[in-house]
Amino acid sequence: MMSVSNKVYILTLGKPALKKDIATIFDYAEIQEFPNTREQKEFSQKWLNSFLNRETY
């Protein structure tokens, strides 16, 4: 079940998401290119694979 939140995790390949990686969606950030939904899903799967040490990333 999904819940409503104004917070997101900033993910890094090969590293678990920690509380220090939480950002609010309204914080200022210099983002060169905002990913679309497909790119977000692909990156989250890539992140999970890297965290689980799979060779598919």
C-alpha positions in Angstrom: 0.0 0.0 0.0 1.3 3.4 -0.9 1.1 6.4 1.4 1.3 10.1 0.7 4.5 11.8 1.7 6.6 14.8 0.7 9.9 13.0 1.3 12.1 10.9 -1.0 15.3 9.0 -0.6 18.3 10.1 -2.7 19.6 6.7 -3.8 23.2 5.8 -4.6 24.1 2.6 -6.4 25.5 0.0 -4.1 24.6 1.8 -0.9 21.5 1.3 1.3 19.1 4.2 1.7 19.7 5.8 5.1 17.8 8.5 7.0 20.6 11.0 6.1 19.6 10.4 2.4 16.0 11.7 2.9 15.0 14.9 1.2 11.7 16.7 0.9 10.3 17.1 -2.5 10.0 20.9 -2.0 13.7 21.4 -1.2 15.7 23.5 -3.6 18.0 21.4 -5.9 19.9 22.0 -9.0 18.7 19.3 -11.2 19.9 19.2 -14.8 17.3 16.7 -16.0 14.3 15.4 -14.1 13.8 11.7 -14.8 10.4 10.5 -16.1 8.5 7.6 -14.4 10.1 4.9 -16.6 13.6 6.2 -15.8 12.8 6.4 -12.1 11.6 2.7 -12.1 14.6 1.6 -14.1 17.0 3.4 -11.7 15.3 2.0 -8.6 15.6 -1.6 -10.0 19.3 -0.9 -10.9 19.8 0.4 -7.3 18.2 -2.7 -5.8 20.3 -5.0 -8.0 23.5 -3.1 -7.1 22.6 -3.3 -3.4 22.0 -7.0 -3.7 25.3 -7.4 -5.5 23.7 -8.7 -8.7 25.6 -8.5 -11.9 22.6 -7.1 -13.8 23.3 -3.4 -13.1 
